[in-house]
């Protein structure tokens, strides 16, 4: 087992201090002349004497306005931020703050001359300043993937997730007697190494046009099982991709990002991120209190009361950064449970709170098997037919209205058989060109739907009904929404220059780099052995197995191996128990995984949500949300065997938990949960283990 020398399980060696410029998100102060200094002292003393220190807010520059639903296309650009070894936040998008944290590419390197990465970090600030005793610190989010963009996730879902974790009470005005036990959190995420806005990006293509052409060819071939020839084509295609992404010389280069993207390396990045946040917290506290970086408190409030001085000193003590002692608060989804569990095994003493939601079998993941994911996938898809049949054709158009459940299932199976031989032709319309709807399209649609049934089942019913009448127009429009402009951008030259690389388009390559590096080397596997593996997955799930086999397929010629690995068991006695969570019927992270992983972490508890979908937020459950909120607020764990019902099921079927007579706070929480459950999952670009 190799561990980075700059941090150890029971130690932390901070980056040598360097001058820190004032954060652009904070009001800057000009050099003080004598009179100006006196005014500052008087104002500071008055402010402190009012006993409102805990309510002082930082004065932030007006943020750039950007889309809350996308991390590109707004006036803000990540290139505007110079990477630094300290967290320097800048206003970005709409009400968010962004930073680029400079980290070593190789954590094992002991000199200072190695390559660096610039980690793209985004924060949705807490509703109270850091000086407020109700400030709860940062909660790090990971959306899964592997290779999912934390920046994109936070922009889409951060507001609603903050509603879940924050106290139900809104921050009170200064004269309130609100309890200090209530917590309000920064919600923070980041793009992992090689992903999206973090640089350098991992890429196997010279430009976006080449990548899109490749993807178009893959889509045209169809999924495994759609035709006999597809397996042989995929074998060659994944071989070509593996050889391209790890061409000779890359694996020997100390400057190549592909050797430094595996999960334990990201754990090292997270350690540095929470440490630098602790440093930022102390710096921000001093800024709000009117202290210079190393100024004394007495220099500012020397003439104020001893009570005021004591309060200010208490704030400084509470927010002091002690290198090596920062702890993690975390909510990880899907592959994010691999990351969170690995962090807990490598840094058990740093766990303050960690929700492990939609749990992977980490041992199977690191073995590269992907064999413990699909056990409940067919049951999840069966729920579509059960719900559809129960509400009838008035609500679910695909229901037969007669013949019962089996008749609806037969209608679907007959449609698949028809589409294999006779895809539906769709003529051009408006901006969309001609298209066809194939067997593979429907199977991909179904896989996406079982991840997010609240958002997807009604649409699936409409599309399937249309297809039985040979009408694919609505489905074709849905596919078209995800296609981007295929023209090469004017600044892009054919030599792989930076303008050729569009952030977010390298998800597939980054995903392969991470999971192939994490898993065992399978380059020695022959064609027939892999065919048998594919059939094993098909036997596990008729719904998802053919598509799931593509994950491991990408590693058959993946030559690059990680520079260092963590080889110890994924287990540990954490400083605070973990909270595992999962749904009764999760299509790709079955509930049994949560119970199996919980056994590896003493004191941990499993929360079961009685619903269908991927991760708990796929279904609106006030019960689950309150358990998770309580865990972040106080550390309280649910009782063993806790099962939460949902307020609503797909097709507007009421849940076991009725939502009538709710308080105003519960209505706010339920609205956030509905928004999270209705978040649309990408039809073509969703990573297999992402929320």
C-alpha positions as CSV (number, residue, x, y, z in Angstrom):
1,X,0.0,0.0,0.0
2,X,1.4,3.4,-1.0
3,X,0.3,6.5,0.8
4,X,1.1,10.1,-0.3
5,X,3.9,11.5,1.9
6,X,2.2,14.9,2.2
7,X,-0.6,13.4,4.3
8,X,-1.0,10.3,6.4
9,X,-3.9,8.6,8.1
10,X,-2.9,10.2,11.4
11,X,-1.1,13.3,10.3
12,X,-1.3,16.2,7.9
13,X,1.6,18.2,6.5
14,X,0.2,21.5,5.3
15,X,1.4,23.3,2.2
16,X,4.0,25.9,3.2
17,X,2.3,29.2,3.9
18,X,2.4,31.9,1.3
19,X,0.9,35.4,1.0
20,X,-2.8,35.2,0.6
21,X,-4.5,37.9,-1.5
22,X,-7.9,39.1,-0.3
23,X,-10.8,37.2,-1.7
24,X,-12.6,38.9,-4.5
25,X,-15.9,37.8,-2.8
26,X,-14.9,40.0,0.2
27,X,-14.8,43.7,0.4
28,X,-11.3,44.9,0.0
29,X,-9.7,47.5,2.4
30,X,-7.4,50.2,1.2
31,X,-4.3,51.0,3.2
32,X,-5.2,52.7,6.4
33,X,-4.1,56.2,7.2
34,X,-4.0,57.2,10.8
35,X,-7.5,58.9,10.8
36,X,-8.9,56.0,8.8
37,X,-7.6,53.6,11.4
38,X,-9.3,55.5,14.2
39,X,-12.6,55.3,12.3
40,X,-12.2,51.6,11.7
41,X,-11.5,51.0,15.4
42,X,-14.5,53.0,16.5
43,X,-16.8,51.3,14.1
44,X,-15.4,47.9,15.0
45,X,-15.9,48.6,18.7
46,X,-19.4,49.7,18.2
47,X,-20.2,46.7,16.1
48,X,-18.7,44.3,18.7
49,X,-20.4,46.0,21.6
50,X,-23.8,45.4,20.1
51,X,-23.3,41.6,20.7
52,X,-24.2,41.0,17.1
53,X,-20.9,39.4,16.1
54,X,-22.6,36.1,15.2
55,X,-24.8,37.9,12.7
56,X,-22.2,39.9,10.8
57,X,-22.2,39.0,7.2
58,X,-19.3,39.3,4.7
59,X,-19.8,42.0,2.1
60,X,-19.6,40.3,-1.2
61,X,-19.1,41.7,-4.6
62,X,-22.2,41.4,-6.8
63,X,-21.9,37.9,-8.5
64,X,-21.9,37.4,-12.2
65,X,-25.3,36.1,-13.4
66,X,-25.2,32.7,-14.8
67,X,-27.7,29.9,-15.5
68,X,-28.6,28.0,-12.4
69,X,-29.0,24.9,-14.6
70,X,-25.7,24.8,-16.5
71,X,-22.1,25.6,-15.8
72,X,-21.3,26.9,-19.3
73,X,-22.7,29.7,-21.3
74,X,-22.8,32.4,-18.6
75,X,-20.5,35.5,-18.4
76,X,-18.5,33.7,-15.8
77,X,-15.5,31.7,-17.0
78,X,-13.2,29.4,-15.0
79,X,-10.3,30.9,-16.9
80,X,-10.9,34.2,-15.0
81,X,-9.7,32.5,-11.8
82,X,-6.0,32.0,-11.2
83,X,-5.4,28.7,-9.4
84,X,-4.0,29.1,-5.9
85,X,-2.8,26.8,-3.1
86,X,-5.3,28.4,-0.8
87,X,-9.1,28.7,-1.3
88,X,-9.8,32.1,-2.8
89,X,-13.5,32.3,-3.6
90,X,-14.8,34.4,-6.5
91,X,-18.5,35.3,-7.2
92,X,-19.8,33.0,-10.0
93,X,-23.0,32.1,-11.6
94,X,-26.0,33.2,-9.5
95,X,-25.3,33.4,-5.8
96,X,-22.5,30.9,-5.8
97,X,-18.7,31.2,-5.2
98,X,-16.0,29.4,-7.2
99,X,-12.3,28.7,-6.6
100,X,-9.5,26.8,-8.4
101,X,-7.4,25.0,-5.8
102,X,-3.9,24.1,-7.0
103,X,-2.9,20.6,-6.0
104,X,0.0,18.3,-6.9
105,X,-0.7,15.9,-9.7
106,X,1.4,13.3,-7.9
107,X,0.8,13.3,-4.1
108,X,3.9,11.1,-3.7
109,X,6.3,13.6,-5.2
110,X,8.5,15.2,-2.5
111,X,9.9,18.1,-4.5
112,X,8.0,21.2,-5.6
113,X,8.7,20.9,-9.3
114,X,6.0,18.4,-10.3
115,X,2.9,19.1,-12.4
116,X,-0.1,20.6,-10.7
117,X,-3.9,20.3,-11.2
118,X,-6.4,23.1,-10.7
119,X,-9.4,21.6,-8.9
120,X,-12.7,23.4,-9.8
121,X,-14.5,24.0,-6.6
122,X,-18.0,25.6,-6.2
123,X,-19.8,26.6,-3.0
124,X,-23.4,27.6,-2.3
125,X,-22.7,29.8,0.8
126,X,-24.4,29.1,4.1
127,X,-27.3,31.4,5.1
128,X,-25.3,32.7,8.0
129,X,-21.7,34.0,8.2
130,X,-18.9,31.9,9.6
131,X,-18.9,34.0,12.8
132,X,-22.4,32.9,13.6
133,X,-22.5,30.0,16.1
134,X,-25.1,28.3,13.8
135,X,-22.6,28.1,11.0
136,X,-22.3,24.3,10.3
137,X,-19.3,24.3,8.0
138,X,-19.1,22.7,4.5
139,X,-20.9,19.6,3.4
140,X,-19.1,18.1,0.4
141,X,-21.3,16.5,-2.3
142,X,-20.3,13.9,-4.9
143,X,-22.8,13.0,-7.6
144,X,-21.2,9.7,-8.6
145,X,-20.1,8.6,-12.0
146,X,-17.4,7.9,-11.7
147,X,-16.4,11.1,-13.4
148,X,-19.6,13.1,-12.5
149,X,-19.3,16.8,-12.3
150,X,-19.8,18.2,-8.9
151,X,-20.0,21.7,-10.3
152,X,-23.0,20.8,-12.5
153,X,-24.7,18.9,-9.8
154,X,-24.5,21.7,-7.3
155,X,-25.8,24.3,-9.8
156,X,-28.8,22.0,-10.6
157,X,-29.5,20.6,-7.1
158,X,-27.5,22.5,-4.6
159,X,-30.3,24.8,-3.4
160,X,-32.7,21.9,-2.8
161,X,-30.0,19.8,-1.1
162,X,-29.2,22.8,1.2
163,X,-32.9,22.9,2.1
164,X,-32.7,19.2,3.2
165,X,-29.6,19.6,5.3
166,X,-30.2,23.0,6.9
167,X,-32.3,23.6,10.0
168,X,-36.0,23.8,9.2
169,X,-36.0,27.3,10.8
170,X,-34.9,30.2,8.7
171,X,-32.1,32.3,10.1
172,X,-33.7,34.7,12.5
173,X,-33.1,38.5,12.6
174,X,-30.6,39.9,15.1
175,X,-33.0,40.4,18.0
176,X,-34.1,36.7,17.9
177,X,-33.4,34.2,20.5
178,X,-33.0,31.4,18.0
179,X,-31.2,28.4,19.4
180,X,-27.5,28.0,18.5
181,X,-28.0,24.3,18.0
182,X,-29.6,24.8,14.6
183,X,-27.1,24.6,11.8
184,X,-26.8,26.1,8.4
185,X,-24.2,24.7,6.0
186,X,-22.1,25.7,3.0
187,X,-22.8,23.2,0.3
188,X,-19.6,22.5,-1.6
189,X,-18.7,20.3,-4.5
190,X,-15.9,20.0,-7.1
191,X,-15.1,18.4,-10.4
192,X,-12.7,15.5,-9.8
193,X,-9.4,15.2,-11.5
194,X,-9.5,15.2,-15.3
195,X,-13.3,16.0,-15.3
196,X,-15.2,19.0,-16.7
197,X,-13.8,22.3,-15.4
198,X,-10.8,20.8,-13.4
199,X,-7.6,21.0,-15.4
200,X,-5.8,19.4,-17.0
201,X,-8.7,17.6,-18.6
202,X,-8.5,13.9,-19.5
203,X,-9.2,13.5,-23.2
204,X,-8.8,10.9,-25.9
205,X,-9.9,13.1,-28.8
206,X,-8.3,16.0,-30.5
207,X,-11.5,18.0,-30.6
208,X,-15.2,17.9,-30.0
209,X,-16.0,17.1,-33.6
210,X,-14.0,13.9,-33.5
211,X,-15.6,12.8,-30.2
212,X,-19.1,13.5,-31.5
213,X,-18.5,11.5,-34.7
214,X,-17.3,8.6,-32.6
215,X,-20.4,8.7,-30.4
216,X,-22.7,8.9,-33.4
217,X,-21.1,5.7,-34.7
218,X,-21.6,4.0,-31.4
219,X,-25.2,5.0,-31.2
220,X,-25.8,3.8,-34.7
221,X,-24.4,0.3,-33.9
222,X,-26.9,-0.1,-31.1
223,X,-26.5,-1.8,-27.7
224,X,-25.2,-5.3,-27.0
225,X,-27.9,-7.8,-27.8
226,X,-29.7,-5.6,-30.4
227,X,-27.9,-7.5,-33.2
228,X,-25.4,-10.3,-33.3
229,X,-22.7,-8.2,-34.9
230,X,-22.6,-5.6,-32.2
231,X,-20.5,-7.6,-29.8
232,X,-17.7,-8.0,-32.3
233,X,-17.9,-4.3,-33.3
234,X,-17.7,-3.3,-29.7
235,X,-14.7,-5.5,-29.0
236,X,-12.8,-3.7,-31.7
237,X,-14.2,-0.3,-30.8
238,X,-13.3,-0.6,-27.1
239,X,-9.9,-1.9,-28.0
240,X,-9.3,1.1,-30.3
241,X,-10.4,3.5,-27.5
242,X,-8.2,1.9,-24.9
243,X,-5.1,2.0,-27.1
244,X,-5.9,5.7,-28.0
245,X,-6.4,6.8,-24.4
246,X,-3.2,5.2,-23.2
247,X,-0.9,5.5,-26.2
248,X,2.7,4.5,-25.8
249,X,4.7,6.7,-23.5
250,X,1.8,8.1,-21.5
251,X,2.0,5.6,-18.8
252,X,5.7,6.3,-18.1
253,X,5.2,10.1,-18.0
254,X,5.0,11.7,-14.6
255,X,3.1,14.6,-16.1
256,X,0.2,12.7,-17.5
257,X,-3.1,13.0,-15.7
258,X,-4.3,9.5,-16.7
259,X,-2.1,7.9,-14.0
260,X,-3.5,10.1,-11.2
261,X,-7.2,9.9,-11.5
262,X,-8.1,6.8,-9.4
263,X,-10.3,7.1,-6.3
264,X,-7.7,7.1,-3.5
265,X,-6.0,10.1,-5.2
266,X,-9.3,12.0,-5.1
267,X,-9.5,11.2,-1.4
268,X,-6.2,13.0,-1.0
269,X,-7.6,16.0,-2.9
270,X,-10.6,16.0,-0.5
271,X,-8.3,16.0,2.5
272,X,-6.6,19.1,1.1
273,X,-9.9,20.7,0.2
274,X,-11.3,20.4,3.8
275,X,-8.0,21.6,5.2
276,X,-8.0,24.6,3.0
277,X,-11.6,25.3,3.9
278,X,-10.5,25.4,7.5
279,X,-7.8,27.9,6.6
280,X,-10.4,30.0,4.7
281,X,-12.8,29.8,7.7
282,X,-10.2,31.3,10.0
283,X,-9.2,33.9,7.5
284,X,-12.9,34.9,6.8
285,X,-13.5,35.1,10.6
286,X,-10.7,37.6,11.0
287,X,-11.9,39.6,8.0
288,X,-15.4,39.9,9.4
289,X,-14.1,40.9,12.9
290,X,-11.9,43.5,11.3
291,X,-8.6,41.9,12.1
292,X,-5.6,41.8,9.8
293,X,-4.3,38.4,9.0
294,X,-2.1,38.3,12.0
295,X,-3.5,41.3,13.9
296,X,-4.4,41.0,17.6
297,X,-8.0,41.2,18.8
298,X,-7.1,43.8,21.4
299,X,-5.9,46.2,18.7
300,X,-9.4,46.3,17.4
301,X,-11.6,46.1,20.5
302,X,-9.2,47.3,23.2
303,X,-11.7,50.0,24.3
304,X,-14.7,47.8,24.3
305,X,-16.1,45.8,27.2
306,X,-14.5,42.7,28.5
307,X,-17.8,40.8,27.6
308,X,-17.5,41.9,24.0
309,X,-13.8,40.9,23.9
310,X,-14.7,37.5,25.4
311,X,-17.3,37.0,22.7
312,X,-14.9,37.8,19.9
313,X,-12.2,35.6,21.4
314,X,-14.7,32.8,21.6
315,X,-15.5,33.2,17.9
316,X,-11.8,33.1,17.0
317,X,-11.3,30.0,19.1
318,X,-14.3,28.3,17.5
319,X,-13.2,29.0,14.0
320,X,-9.4,28.5,14.4
321,X,-7.8,26.3,11.8
322,X,-5.6,23.6,13.4
323,X,-3.8,21.9,10.5
324,X,-4.5,18.2,10.4
325,X,-7.7,18.3,12.4
326,X,-10.3,19.3,9.9
327,X,-13.1,16.8,9.5
328,X,-15.3,15.7,6.7
329,X,-19.0,16.3,6.2
330,X,-20.1,14.5,3.1
331,X,-23.1,13.3,1.1
332,X,-22.1,10.9,-1.7
333,X,-24.4,9.3,-4.2
334,X,-23.8,6.0,-6.1
335,X,-20.1,6.0,-7.1
336,X,-19.9,8.7,-4.5
337,X,-20.4,5.9,-2.0
338,X,-17.2,4.3,-3.2
339,X,-15.4,7.6,-2.7
340,X,-17.0,8.2,0.7
341,X,-16.3,4.6,1.9
342,X,-12.7,4.8,0.7
343,X,-12.3,8.2,2.5
344,X,-13.6,6.6,5.7
345,X,-11.2,3.7,5.3
346,X,-8.2,5.9,4.6
347,X,-9.1,8.7,7.0
348,X,-11.4,7.3,9.6
349,X,-10.5,9.9,12.2
350,X,-11.7,12.7,9.9
351,X,-15.3,11.6,9.6
352,X,-17.7,14.0,11.2
353,X,-20.8,13.2,9.1
354,X,-21.0,11.0,6.0
355,X,-24.2,9.9,4.3
356,X,-23.5,7.0,1.9
357,X,-26.5,7.0,-0.4
358,X,-27.2,4.4,-3.1
359,X,-24.5,2.0,-1.9
360,X,-22.0,0.2,-4.1
361,X,-20.3,-3.0,-3.1
362,X,-16.9,-1.4,-2.9
363,X,-15.0,-4.7,-2.9
364,X,-16.7,-5.7,-6.2
365,X,-16.0,-2.2,-7.6
366,X,-12.3,-2.4,-6.9
367,X,-12.2,-5.9,-8.3
368,X,-13.6,-4.5,-11.5
369,X,-16.4,-7.0,-11.5
370,X,-19.6,-4.9,-11.6
371,X,-21.4,-8.0,-10.7
372,X,-23.3,-6.8,-7.6
373,X,-25.3,-4.0,-9.1
374,X,-28.3,-5.4,-11.0
375,X,-30.0,-7.7,-8.6
376,X,-33.0,-5.5,-8.2
377,X,-33.1,-3.9,-11.7
378,X,-35.8,-6.0,-13.1
379,X,-37.9,-5.6,-10.0
380,X,-37.5,-1.8,-10.5
381,X,-38.8,-2.0,-14.1
382,X,-41.6,-4.4,-13.1
383,X,-42.9,-1.6,-10.8
384,X,-43.6,0.5,-14.0
385,X,-46.1,-2.1,-15.2
386,X,-47.6,-2.6,-11.7
387,X,-48.2,1.1,-11.3
388,X,-49.3,1.6,-14.9
389,X,-51.8,-1.2,-14.5
390,X,-53.1,0.1,-11.2
391,X,-53.9,3.6,-12.4
392,X,-55.3,2.4,-15.8
393,X,-55.1,4.0,-19.3
394,X,-56.6,7.2,-18.1
395,X,-53.4,8.0,-16.3
396,X,-50.9,5.6,-17.8
397,X,-51.6,5.5,-21.5
398,X,-49.6,2.3,-22.0
399,X,-52.0,0.2,-19.8
400,X,-54.1,-2.1,-21.8
401,X,-57.3,-1.5,-19.8
402,X,-58.1,-5.2,-20.0
403,X,-56.1,-8.3,-19.5
404,X,-54.4,-7.0,-16.4
405,X,-50.7,-6.7,-15.6
406,X,-49.5,-9.5,-17.8
407,X,-51.2,-8.0,-20.8
408,X,-49.3,-4.7,-20.3
409,X,-46.0,-6.6,-20.0
410,X,-46.8,-8.5,-23.2
411,X,-47.5,-5.3,-25.0
412,X,-44.0,-4.1,-24.1
413,X,-42.3,-7.3,-25.1
414,X,-44.1,-7.4,-28.4
415,X,-43.1,-3.8,-29.1
416,X,-39.4,-4.7,-28.5
417,X,-39.6,-7.6,-30.9
418,X,-41.2,-5.5,-33.6
419,X,-38.6,-2.7,-33.2
420,X,-35.7,-5.1,-33.5
421,X,-36.8,-6.0,-37.0
422,X,-38.6,-2.8,-37.9
423,X,-37.5,0.5,-36.4
424,X,-39.9,3.4,-36.5
425,X,-39.2,5.9,-39.2
426,X,-39.5,9.6,-38.1
427,X,-39.6,12.3,-40.8
428,X,-37.9,15.6,-40.3
429,X,-39.7,18.3,-38.4
430,X,-38.7,21.9,-37.7
431,X,-35.0,22.0,-36.7
432,X,-34.8,18.3,-36.3
433,X,-33.7,16.1,-39.2
434,X,-35.1,12.7,-40.0
435,X,-34.5,10.0,-37.4
436,X,-35.4,6.4,-36.5
437,X,-36.5,4.9,-33.1
438,X,-34.8,1.6,-32.5
439,X,-34.9,-1.3,-30.1
440,X,-31.7,0.2,-28.5
441,X,-33.4,3.6,-28.1
442,X,-36.2,2.0,-26.1
443,X,-33.8,-0.1,-23.9
444,X,-31.7,3.0,-23.2
445,X,-34.9,4.9,-22.3
446,X,-36.0,2.2,-19.9
447,X,-32.6,2.1,-18.2
448,X,-32.8,5.9,-17.7
449,X,-36.4,5.6,-16.4
450,X,-35.7,3.1,-13.6
451,X,-33.1,5.6,-12.2
452,X,-35.6,8.4,-11.9
453,X,-39.2,6.9,-12.0
454,X,-40.9,10.0,-10.6
455,X,-39.6,12.0,-13.5
456,X,-39.6,9.4,-16.2
457,X,-42.4,6.8,-16.0
458,X,-45.1,9.0,-17.4
459,X,-43.0,10.1,-20.3
460,X,-42.0,6.4,-21.0
461,X,-45.6,5.4,-21.0
462,X,-46.4,8.1,-23.7
463,X,-43.5,7.2,-25.8
464,X,-44.2,3.5,-25.7
465,X,-47.9,4.1,-26.6
466,X,-46.8,6.3,-29.5
467,X,-44.5,3.6,-30.8
468,X,-47.1,0.9,-30.8
469,X,-48.9,3.2,-33.3
470,X,-45.6,3.6,-35.3
471,X,-45.3,7.3,-34.1
472,X,-41.8,8.2,-33.0
473,X,-42.0,12.0,-33.3
474,X,-42.1,12.8,-29.5
475,X,-39.3,10.4,-28.8
476,X,-37.2,11.8,-31.6
477,X,-37.7,15.3,-30.2
478,X,-36.6,14.1,-26.8
479,X,-33.4,12.6,-28.3
480,X,-32.7,15.8,-30.3
481,X,-32.7,17.9,-27.1
482,X,-29.4,16.3,-26.1
483,X,-27.6,16.8,-29.3
484,X,-25.4,19.8,-29.5
485,X,-24.2,21.9,-32.3
486,X,-21.9,19.6,-34.2
487,X,-20.0,22.3,-36.0
488,X,-16.4,22.9,-35.0
489,X,-16.0,26.2,-33.1
490,X,-14.0,28.8,-35.0
491,X,-11.1,29.1,-32.6
492,X,-10.5,25.4,-32.7
493,X,-7.5,24.2,-34.8
494,X,-7.0,20.6,-35.6
495,X,-4.1,20.0,-33.2
496,X,-6.0,19.5,-30.0
497,X,-5.7,23.1,-28.8
498,X,-7.5,24.2,-25.7
499,X,-10.4,25.8,-27.6
500,X,-11.1,22.4,-29.1
501,X,-11.8,20.9,-25.7
502,X,-15.3,21.7,-24.4
503,X,-15.7,21.1,-20.7
504,X,-18.2,18.4,-19.9
505,X,-17.8,16.5,-23.1
506,X,-15.1,14.3,-21.9
507,X,-17.3,12.5,-19.3
508,X,-17.0,9.1,-21.0
509,X,-13.2,9.1,-21.3
510,X,-12.8,10.4,-17.7
511,X,-15.2,7.7,-16.4
512,X,-13.2,5.0,-18.2
513,X,-9.9,6.4,-16.8
514,X,-11.2,6.3,-13.2
515,X,-12.9,3.0,-13.2
516,X,-10.3,1.1,-15.2
517,X,-7.6,2.5,-13.0
518,X,-9.5,1.5,-9.9
519,X,-10.3,-2.0,-11.1
520,X,-8.1,-4.9,-11.9
521,X,-6.2,-5.1,-15.2
522,X,-8.3,-7.2,-17.6
523,X,-6.1,-6.8,-20.7
524,X,-5.5,-10.6,-20.7
525,X,-9.2,-11.4,-21.0
526,X,-10.1,-13.0,-24.3
527,X,-13.2,-12.5,-26.4
528,X,-15.1,-15.6,-25.3
529,X,-14.4,-14.9,-21.6
530,X,-15.9,-11.5,-21.9
531,X,-18.9,-12.8,-23.9
532,X,-19.6,-15.2,-21.0
533,X,-19.3,-12.2,-18.6
534,X,-21.8,-10.3,-20.6
535,X,-24.2,-13.2,-20.5
536,X,-23.9,-13.4,-16.7
537,X,-25.0,-9.8,-16.5
538,X,-27.9,-10.5,-18.9
539,X,-29.0,-13.3,-16.6
540,X,-28.9,-10.9,-13.7
541,X,-31.1,-8.3,-15.5
542,X,-32.9,-8.5,-18.7
543,X,-33.7,-4.8,-18.4
544,X,-30.2,-3.4,-17.8
545,X,-27.6,-6.3,-18.3
546,X,-26.8,-5.6,-22.0
547,X,-26.0,-1.9,-21.3
548,X,-24.2,-2.6,-18.0
549,X,-21.7,-4.9,-19.8
550,X,-20.4,-1.8,-21.7
551,X,-18.8,-0.5,-18.4
552,X,-16.2,-3.2,-18.1
553,X,-15.8,-3.5,-21.9
554,X,-14.0,-0.2,-21.9
555,X,-11.1,-1.6,-19.9
556,X,-10.1,-4.5,-22.3
557,X,-7.1,-2.6,-23.7
558,X,-6.7,0.0,-20.9
559,X,-3.0,0.0,-20.4
560,X,-2.5,2.8,-17.8
561,X,-2.3,1.8,-14.2
562,X,-2.5,4.3,-11.3
563,X,0.7,5.7,-9.8
564,X,-0.4,4.6,-6.3
565,X,-3.2,2.6,-4.8
566,X,-4.8,2.0,-1.5
567,X,-4.7,-1.8,-0.9
568,X,-6.1,-2.1,2.6
569,X,-9.6,-3.3,3.3
570,X,-12.4,-0.7,2.8
571,X,-13.4,-0.7,6.5
572,X,-12.7,1.3,9.6
573,X,-13.8,2.5,13.0
574,X,-14.7,6.1,12.1
575,X,-14.7,9.0,14.5
576,X,-18.5,9.3,14.0
577,X,-20.6,6.5,12.6
578,X,-21.6,6.5,8.9
579,X,-25.2,6.7,7.7
580,X,-25.9,4.3,4.8
581,X,-29.1,4.8,2.8
582,X,-30.8,2.9,0.0
583,X,-34.1,2.2,-1.7
584,X,-36.0,-1.0,-1.6
585,X,-35.7,-1.4,-5.3
586,X,-32.7,0.5,-6.6
587,X,-31.9,-0.6,-10.2
588,X,-28.0,-0.4,-9.9
589,X,-27.2,-0.2,-6.2
590,X,-29.3,-2.9,-4.5
591,X,-30.2,-2.4,-0.8
592,X,-28.3,-5.5,0.2
593,X,-25.0,-3.6,-0.6
594,X,-25.9,-1.0,2.1
595,X,-26.2,-3.7,4.7
596,X,-23.0,-5.5,3.5
597,X,-21.0,-2.3,3.6
598,X,-22.4,-1.2,7.0
599,X,-20.9,-4.3,8.5
600,X,-17.4,-3.0,7.7
601,X,-17.9,0.2,9.7
602,X,-18.8,-0.3,13.4
603,X,-21.7,1.8,14.7
604,X,-23.0,2.6,11.2
605,X,-26.7,2.3,10.5
606,X,-28.7,1.6,7.3
607,X,-31.7,3.8,6.4
608,X,-34.1,2.0,4.0
609,X,-36.5,4.0,1.9
610,X,-39.4,2.0,0.6
611,X,-39.4,3.2,-3.0
612,X,-38.1,2.5,-6.5
613,X,-35.3,4.5,-8.1
614,X,-31.6,5.3,-7.7
615,X,-30.6,6.9,-4.4
616,X,-33.0,8.2,-1.8
617,X,-33.6,11.6,-3.5
618,X,-35.3,9.8,-6.5
619,X,-38.4,9.6,-4.4
620,X,-39.9,12.4,-2.1
621,X,-39.8,11.1,1.5
622,X,-40.1,13.6,4.4
623,X,-39.2,10.7,6.7
624,X,-35.8,10.1,5.0
625,X,-35.1,13.8,4.6
626,X,-35.7,14.4,8.3
627,X,-33.4,11.5,9.2
628,X,-30.7,12.8,7.0
629,X,-31.2,16.4,8.2
630,X,-31.1,15.2,11.8
631,X,-27.9,13.4,11.2
632,X,-26.2,16.5,9.8
633,X,-27.6,18.7,12.4
634,X,-26.8,16.7,15.5
635,X,-25.2,13.5,14.5
636,X,-28.2,11.4,15.5
637,X,-28.6,8.1,13.7
638,X,-31.9,6.3,13.1
639,X,-32.8,3.2,14.9
640,X,-31.6,-0.1,13.3
641,X,-34.3,-1.4,10.9
642,X,-35.6,2.1,10.2
643,X,-37.8,2.1,7.0
644,X,-39.1,5.4,5.5
645,X,-42.1,5.6,3.2
646,X,-42.5,8.2,0.4
647,X,-45.2,10.9,0.0
648,X,-45.8,10.0,-3.6
649,X,-45.0,7.4,-6.2
650,X,-44.9,7.7,-10.0
651,X,-48.1,8.4,-11.9
652,X,-49.1,10.6,-8.9
653,X,-49.9,7.5,-6.8
654,X,-50.1,8.5,-3.1
655,X,-47.4,7.0,-0.9
656,X,-48.0,5.2,2.3
657,X,-46.9,8.4,4.1
658,X,-49.7,11.0,3.6
659,X,-48.8,14.6,3.3
660,X,-52.0,16.3,4.3
661,X,-51.9,18.8,7.2
662,X,-48.2,19.5,6.9
663,X,-46.5,22.4,8.6
664,X,-45.1,25.3,6.6
665,X,-41.6,24.0,7.2
666,X,-42.6,20.5,5.9
667,X,-44.2,22.0,2.8
668,X,-40.9,23.8,2.0
669,X,-39.0,20.6,2.5
670,X,-41.4,18.5,0.4
671,X,-41.2,21.1,-2.4
672,X,-37.4,20.7,-2.4
673,X,-37.8,16.9,-2.4
674,X,-40.2,17.0,-5.3
675,X,-37.8,19.2,-7.3
676,X,-35.0,16.7,-6.7
677,X,-37.1,13.7,-7.6
678,X,-38.2,15.4,-10.8
679,X,-34.6,16.3,-12.0
680,X,-34.2,14.8,-15.5
681,X,-31.5,12.3,-16.1
682,X,-29.6,12.4,-19.4
683,X,-30.9,9.9,-22.0
684,X,-27.4,9.4,-23.5
685,X,-24.9,10.9,-21.2
686,X,-25.7,9.7,-17.7
687,X,-22.9,7.9,-16.0
688,X,-23.9,4.4,-14.7
689,X,-23.2,5.1,-11.1
690,X,-24.4,8.7,-10.8
691,X,-27.4,10.4,-9.2
